[in-house]
């Protein structure tokens, strides 16, 4: 396990701690990983090609910044989730490995670079996410809009999924993004409400629920999606209640995955949830009315996003029929 004090090196800038806000926290215990959570190291040709496309366009991917365990499999197939607005987040969630601090100014050429990369990779479906940008008046909403427009200009056949921050206290931001009509609007709850103060202290659970509900009010044709991690100390009944809260907001797609601790300074893994419990969550969630559910130890919100989008469309057609 890496240390939280690893430095981020930026051209022309002195190295700085990746997570300065966590530096003085005591080390947490590390549970040994069970066999079902292990993945192979990325070494394929497709992985190297995807990495080169991201580098040549000066793009950041959440696959790398968040230390996603599925990076090898996704990049081998030229699937990547682009993280716009830089690699520095204004929040300090206890689970997240993205660097914390004051972000750099927005790169106005970034939307066009994302569009070029999507076209170069020949993607049929792309996921765009971002760091939290509480420093911006609109939370980065206009940058999302410009990125969606750039992708549609460069790759008209590509469907666009966005994974947004909560735009907390940013009036009009959500409305602007929805007006750009992404095909899927994803905003992750991350955990159950009782864990927000320790896991996601900068966010508000019911604000996130309301944000997802508001998307459907503004444009019922947009698929909505949310995800959580388990293994943070939540109770089963809390997860079931969260499902009901999401369904009350008419959310279409739920993802549930195992929390993996980035470093000893991050929130500890309280337990590794076995595969059969994930299967049980999936069964219950489908019974509650979600169109699509993905629940497994290695499920992440953008894993197999293209295939899942096709499942969403088919499930909606079947329900309407």
C-alpha distance (Angstrom), angle and dihedral (degrees) to the residues before:
residue distance angle dihedral
X1 . . .
X2 3.81 . .
X3 3.76 122.6 .
X4 3.78 119.5 -106.9
X5 3.79 90.5 -130.5
X6 3.82 93.9 68.9
X7 3.78 107.0 132.8
X8 3.79 126.9 -123.2
X9 3.81 111.6 -134.9
X10 3.80 116.4 -151.0
X11 3.80 123.3 -178.0
X12 3.78 110.2 -92.3
X13 3.80 93.4 2.9
X14 3.79 128.8 99.5
X15 3.80 115.4 -111.0
X16 3.80 114.8 -93.8
X17 3.80 134.3 -173.3
X18 3.79 113.6 -82.9
X19 3.80 93.1 -139.5
X20 3.83 108.4 21.3
X21 3.80 91.4 165.4
X22 3.82 90.8 60.6
X23 3.80 98.3 44.1
X24 3.81 95.9 98.5
X25 3.79 96.8 43.3
X26 3.80 117.0 111.9
X27 3.78 116.6 -106.1
X28 3.79 113.8 -96.5
X29 3.78 125.1 -138.7
X30 3.80 117.4 -94.7
X31 3.79 119.3 -139.8
X32 3.81 115.9 -146.7
X33 3.79 111.6 -107.6
X34 3.80 118.0 -111.4
X35 3.80 119.9 -128.3
X36 3.81 93.7 -101.7
X37 3.80 93.4 63.6
X38 3.80 99.0 53.4
X39 3.83 122.3 108.4
X40 3.80 134.9 -173.3
X41 3.80 122.6 -102.8
X42 3.85 113.6 -101.7
X43 3.82 110.2 -106.0
X44 3.83 106.6 137.5
X45 3.81 127.5 122.6
X46 3.82 90.7 -119.5
X47 3.79 89.5 55.0
X48 3.80 91.2 53.5
X49 3.82 92.3 47.5
X50 3.81 92.7 50.7
X51 3.79 90.3 48.7
X52 3.81 90.6 51.5
X53 3.82 92.9 50.8
X54 3.81 90.4 52.0
X55 3.81 92.1 47.0
X56 3.82 95.5 46.2
X57 3.80 90.6 53.4
X58 3.83 93.5 44.3
X59 3.79 91.0 -120.3
X60 3.79 130.7 157.1
X61 3.81 120.1 -140.0
X62 3.76 125.6 -158.4
X63 3.81 86.0 -143.7
X64 3.81 88.8 73.8
X65 3.80 101.6 28.5
X66 3.81 94.7 51.6
X67 3.81 94.2 38.4
X68 3.82 94.7 -121.8
X69 3.83 112.1 -162.2
X70 3.82 91.0 -144.2
X71 3.81 96.1 59.5
X72 3.81 94.0 108.1
X73 3.79 95.9 53.5
X74 3.80 95.4 40.8
X75 3.81 97.3 45.7
X76 3.80 91.2 46.1
X77 3.83 86.3 62.4
X78 3.84 91.1 42.7
X79 3.81 91.8 -109.7
X80 3.80 114.4 142.3
X81 3.79 137.8 160.5
X82 3.78 110.7 -135.4
X83 3.80 117.7 -144.6
X84 3.79 111.2 -151.5
X85 3.81 130.6 -162.0
X86 3.79 94.9 43.1
X87 3.77 135.6 -69.5
X88 3.81 99.5 -80.9
X89 3.81 119.8 90.9
X90 3.81 126.5 -156.4
X91 3.81 91.6 -142.7
X92 3.78 132.0 67.1
X93 3.79 108.7 -146.0
X94 3.79 111.8 -176.8
X95 3.81 93.9 -128.5
X96 3.81 100.9 45.3
X97 3.81 129.1 97.5
X98 3.82 96.0 -164.3
X99 3.80 111.1 115.5
X100 3.81 118.6 -97.9
X101 3.80 127.6 -141.8
X102 3.80 143.3 76.8
X103 3.82 107.5 -32.2
X104 3.78 125.5 -132.5
X105 3.82 120.9 -107.9
X106 3.79 115.0 -78.3
X107 3.79 117.2 -85.3
X108 3.80 102.8 -126.3
X109 3.82 90.8 -160.9
X110 3.79 93.1 56.1
X111 3.84 98.1 91.2
X112 3.81 90.8 55.6
X113 3.82 90.5 46.6
X114 3.79 90.5 53.3
X115 3.79 90.2 49.4
X116 3.81 91.2 52.0
X117 3.80 92.1 48.3
X118 3.80 92.7 49.7
X119 3.81 90.1 51.2
X120 3.83 92.3 45.8
X121 3.81 91.5 51.7
X122 3.80 92.1 47.2
X123 3.80 92.1 -131.9
X124 3.78 119.4 -176.7
X125 3.83 90.0 -167.2
X126 3.80 129.0 20.6
X127 3.80 133.6 -170.0
X128 3.81 119.9 -146.4
X129 3.80 120.7 -169.3
X130 3.79 134.8 161.9
X131 3.75 146.2 -160.4
X132 3.80 117.4 -99.9
X133 3.80 109.3 -88.1
X134 3.80 103.9 -167.0
X135 3.81 86.7 156.9
X136 3.82 92.0 70.2
X137 3.80 122.4 81.3
X138 3.81 91.8 -128.8
X139 3.81 97.3 30.8
X140 3.80 89.0 -116.3
X141 3.81 95.8 -58.9
X142 3.82 94.8 137.1
X143 3.82 89.9 50.3
X144 3.81 88.6 55.5
X145 3.81 89.4 50.0
X146 3.81 92.7 50.1
X147 3.80 91.1 47.8
X148 3.80 92.7 51.5
X149 3.81 89.7 49.0
X150 3.82 92.1 48.1
X151 3.80 92.3 51.3
X152 3.79 91.9 49.8
X153 3.80 90.4 49.5
X154 3.82 94.8 48.4
X155 3.82 98.5 35.6
X156 3.82 109.7 20.8
X157 3.80 93.5 177.1
X158 3.80 95.1 55.2
X159 3.79 118.8 102.8
X160 3.80 115.0 -140.1
X161 3.79 128.1 -136.9
X162 3.79 119.4 -175.7
X163 3.80 128.0 -161.1
X164 3.78 105.2 -162.8
X165 3.79 138.2 -172.7
X166 3.80 116.7 -115.1
X167 3.85 97.1 -96.5
X168 3.80 87.1 -138.2
X169 3.82 111.3 -165.3
X170 3.83 92.2 -1.4
X171 3.83 105.3 123.8
X172 3.79 114.1 -150.0
X173 3.81 94.5 8.5
X174 3.80 97.0 109.7
X175 3.79 92.4 44.8
X176 3.81 91.3 54.2
X177 3.81 92.8 51.7
X178 3.81 94.0 46.5
X179 3.82 89.8 50.3
X180 3.84 87.8 61.7
X181 3.83 85.6 63.6
X182 3.81 105.4 -135.8
X183 3.79 112.2 -167.0
X184 3.82 92.9 -126.0
X185 3.81 126.8 23.2
X186 3.80 111.9 -159.2
X187 3.78 126.3 -176.2
X188 3.79 117.5 166.8
X189 3.81 123.3 -138.1
X190 3.84 86.9 -163.2
X191 3.82 95.6 -164.1
X192 3.80 145.2 5.5
X193 3.84 118.3 -72.6
X194 3.81 95.6 -106.0
X195 3.83 89.5 63.5
X196 3.81 98.4 49.2
X197 3.81 97.1 97.0
X198 3.79 92.3 55.2
X199 3.82 101.6 29.7
X200 3.83 106.5 29.9
X201 3.82 105.2 13.8
X202 3.80 97.2 161.2
X203 3.81 93.4 57.6
X204 3.80 136.0 68.6
X205 3.80 119.5 -135.4
X206 3.79 98.7 -145.9
X207 3.80 92.1 43.7
X208 3.81 87.8 58.6
X209 3.81 91.4 48.2
X210 3.80 89.9 49.8
X211 3.82 91.8 48.1
X212 3.80 90.8 56.8
X213 3.78 91.3 45.9
X214 3.80 91.0 50.0
X215 3.82 91.6 55.0
X216 3.81 89.4 60.6
X217 3.80 91.5 46.5
X218 3.80 91.0 53.4
X219 3.82 96.7 43.1
X220 3.83 119.2 3.1
X221 3.82 91.0 -171.9
X222 3.82 93.5 68.4
X223 3.79 114.2 93.2
X224 3.81 112.5 -126.3
X225 3.77 125.5 -150.6
X226 3.79 139.7 179.6
X227 3.78 137.5 176.9
X228 3.77 143.1 -161.7
X229 3.78 139.3 -166.1
X230 3.79 123.2 -130.4
X231 3.78 128.3 -156.2
X232 3.82 94.1 64.4
X233 3.80 94.8 108.3
X234 3.80 98.9 -83.8
X235 3.81 122.2 147.7
X236 3.80 121.8 -122.3
X237 3.80 92.8 -118.4
X238 3.80 89.4 55.0
X239 3.80 90.2 56.3
X240 3.80 90.7 49.8
X241 3.82 91.0 50.2
X242 3.80 89.9 49.6
X243 3.81 88.2 54.8
X244 3.80 89.5 54.6
X245 3.81 91.1 48.8
X246 3.81 90.9 53.0
X247 3.78 92.5 47.1
X248 3.82 89.5 51.1
X249 3.82 84.8 59.4
X250 3.83 89.5 49.5
X251 3.81 93.9 -116.8
X252 3.80 111.9 175.5
X253 3.80 105.1 -160.4
X254 3.81 132.1 39.0
X255 3.81 127.4 -170.0
X256 3.81 123.9 -167.4
X257 3.79 122.1 -174.4
X258 3.79 140.6 164.1
X259 3.81 116.6 -90.7
X260 3.81 111.5 -123.0
X261 3.79 118.4 -161.7
X262 3.85 111.1 -125.1
X263 3.83 95.7 -160.4
X264 3.79 141.0 -10.8
X265 3.82 89.2 -95.2
X266 3.80 92.8 60.5
X267 3.80 127.0 81.3
X268 3.79 110.5 -64.7
X269 3.80 123.5 -112.0
X270 3.79 101.8 -112.2
X271 3.80 92.8 -166.0
X272 3.78 142.6 -20.2
X273 3.78 109.1 -113.0
X274 3.84 111.4 -136.4
X275 3.83 120.3 -123.8
X276 3.81 93.2 -109.7
X277 3.82 90.8 61.9
X278 3.79 90.1 52.7
X279 3.80 89.1 51.4
X280 3.81 88.7 52.1
X281 3.81 91.4 50.7
X282 3.80 89.9 51.2
X283 3.80 92.4 51.2
X284 3.81 92.7 49.6
X285 3.82 93.8 44.9
X286 3.80 92.7 52.0
X287 3.79 89.6 49.4
X288 3.81 89.1 53.5
X289 3.79 90.4 58.9
X290 3.81 109.9 -95.4
X291 3.80 111.5 148.9
X292 3.80 92.7 -141.0
X293 3.81 132.5 12.1
X294 3.79 127.7 -172.1
X295 3.80 113.5 -171.4
X296 3.79 124.2 163.1
X297 3.81 138.1 115.9
X298 3.82 92.7 -93.0
X299 3.81 97.9 37.9
X300 3.79 112.8 129.6
X301 3.79 126.8 179.9
X302 3.81 95.3 -105.2
X303 3.81 99.1 32.4
X304 3.84 110.1 124.2
X305 3.82 87.7 -4.6
X306 3.80 94.1 157.1
X307 3.80 94.0 52.1
X308 3.79 90.3 43.8
X309 3.81 90.9 53.0
X310 3.79 89.3 57.7
X311 3.81 88.9 49.2
X312 3.81 89.8 51.5
X313 3.78 93.0 53.1
X314 3.80 92.3 47.1
X315 3.81 92.7 47.5
X316 3.81 92.6 50.4
X317 3.80 91.5 49.8
X318 3.80 91.1 48.6
X319 3.81 92.3 49.6
X320 3.79 93.2 49.0
X321 3.80 90.6 47.4
